[in-house]
Amino acid sequence: MNIPGAYAAGYEAARARDPQLANAYIRHTTIGDPLADAVIRDLGSLSPEEIHDILARVLEGAETSHHGIPDSLLAFVRKARQVPDWFDRGRARVASQAFLRNSDIVLAALVGGSIVEGFSTLISKSFRIRGRLVVAAIRRLKHNGMQLVEQYLPGGMEPGGDGWRLTLRARLVHAQSRHLLSGSDEWNRERYGMPLSAAHVLLAGAAFSGRLMRHVATLGGDFTRDEREAFVHVWRYAGILFGIPEEIIFRDEASAIRTFEIGRMCEPPTDHDGIIMANSVVNSAPIIVGVKAPPERRKMARTVTQVSRELIGDELADSLRFPRRKRKVVPWLRFRHRARRTMGRVLPGLAAKQNQERFEALMEFASFDEFEHSYKLPTALHDERSSDW
């Protein structure tokens, strides 16, 4: 097995813990996404506008004619329309209800926990190379928020649904980014493997599902065991749409957490790219929720950083150079979330008002009112040189 140099030490430690999973993870650090990569090769000579038009025709199903559409794209979408036999729409409805009931807590756990943990790995390197840090972080948070919302709205992941289309569009952006990075001398293939590899997509999926449920519980979410499993079940299906090979995808909450643990062990220690990207995320979070005045933004960023430290643990937070503070924030947030539910049971009118406010905040976070749906793809390695996408 070809082991990229950066993973060698971590792989040995992970193999001692779980040899089968460690082997699978390392094997997929050198594998991209054959279906999506073929689409990118075939669309390479087209302008961003032409790519948008072709992808809109195929993903939105507005036209039945296949004239001018590459066979690779037709195969890509045909495969994506095949819903796995194991996907349970009833469980998806359970996950949707639990998500909407806890949406503010889920998004806080996503930003402060799962995204930061993901960027503590070599995942951060491709984003740091490509992006203007503040702009890229804001774009990343907006897309993650929108993706998560659409993924758990009823019917969102059905073929042709908004969540389904956003997922496939993100998968093609990954493939285009992989193509741009592979052709750059800024990416050392022997040391780091394939940029945006199947292993890293798997690790991100595990972070955004099983690990996310752990962070939600820490913040005071009220997912039942069945609802947690349903949430991961939907993410398992999303992972397939993102291009994770079905033979390595996690099955349930426990296997998602195990996948993240072993994958994280395989990764090298956090480097400067991880420090840069993790800090850009927590410092961009206030802008996403509309806090723009510098004093208030700095104050909120400090709070987000402290919440993140308490979620991910001191060891990782220290490696990311997050400041240490004596005053804890998470216990207060957990108490406030639980008190809100108690008051809602006593005062149904207050609960209805809180639900409406939470839903409005969810829509604002996902930026539905600002988002102009586009299927354009990045055109240059460095985002500041790319056309709008």
Stockholm file with secondary structure:
# STOCKHOLM 1.0

chainA/1-389         MNIPGAYAAGYEAARARDPQLANAYIRHTTIGDPLADAVIRDLGSLSPEEIHDILARVLEGAETSHHGIPDSLLAFVRKARQVPDWFDRGRARVASQAFLRNSDIVLAALVGGSIVEGFSTLISKSFRIRGRLVVAAIRRLKHNGMQLVEQYLPGGMEPGGDGWRLTLRARLVHAQSRHLLSGSDEWNRERYGMPLSAAHVLLAGAAFSGRLMRHVATLGGDFTRDEREAFVHVWRYAGILFGIPEEIIFRDEASAIRTFEIGRMCEPPTDHDGIIMANSVVNSAPIIVGVKAPPERRKMARTVTQVSRELIGDELADSLRFPRRKRKVVPWLRFRHRARRTMGRVLPGLAAKQNQERFEALMEFASFDEFEHSYKLPTALHDERSSDW
#=GR chainA/1-389 SS CCCCGGGHHHHHHHHHHCHHHHHHHHHGGGCCCHHHHHHHHHHTTSCHHHHHHHHHHHHTTCCCCCTTCCHHHHHHHHHHTCCCTTCCHHHHHHHHHHHHHTHHHHHHHIIIIIHHHHHTSTHHHHHHHHSCHHHHHHHHHHHHHHHHHHHHSTTTTSTTSHHHHHHHHHHHHHHHHHHHHHTSTTSCHHHHCSTTCHHHHHHHHHIIIIIHHHHHHHTTCCCCHHHHHHHHHHHHHHHHHTTCCTTTSCCSHHHHHHHHHHHHHHSCCCCHHHHHHHHHHHHHHHHHTTCCSHHHHHHHHHHHHHHHHHHHCHHHHHHTTCCCCSSCCHHHHHHHHHHHHHHHHHCHHHHHHHHHHHHHHHHHHHTTTTCCCCCCCCCSSSGGGSCCC
#=GC SS_cons         CCCCGGGHHHHHHHHHHCHHHHHHHHHGGGCCCHHHHHHHHHHTTSCHHHHHHHHHHHHTTCCCCCTTCCHHHHHHHHHHTCCCTTCCHHHHHHHHHHHHHTHHHHHHHIIIIIHHHHHTSTHHHHHHHHSCHHHHHHHHHHHHHHHHHHHHSTTTTSTTSHHHHHHHHHHHHHHHHHHHHHTSTTSCHHHHCSTTCHHHHHHHHHIIIIIHHHHHHHTTCCCCHHHHHHHHHHHHHHHHHTTCCTTTSCCSHHHHHHHHHHHHHHSCCCCHHHHHHHHHHHHHHHHHTTCCSHHHHHHHHHHHHHHHHHHHCHHHHHHTTCCCCSSCCHHHHHHHHHHHHHHHHHCHHHHHHHHHHHHHHHHHHHTTTTCCCCCCCCCSSSGGGSCCC
//
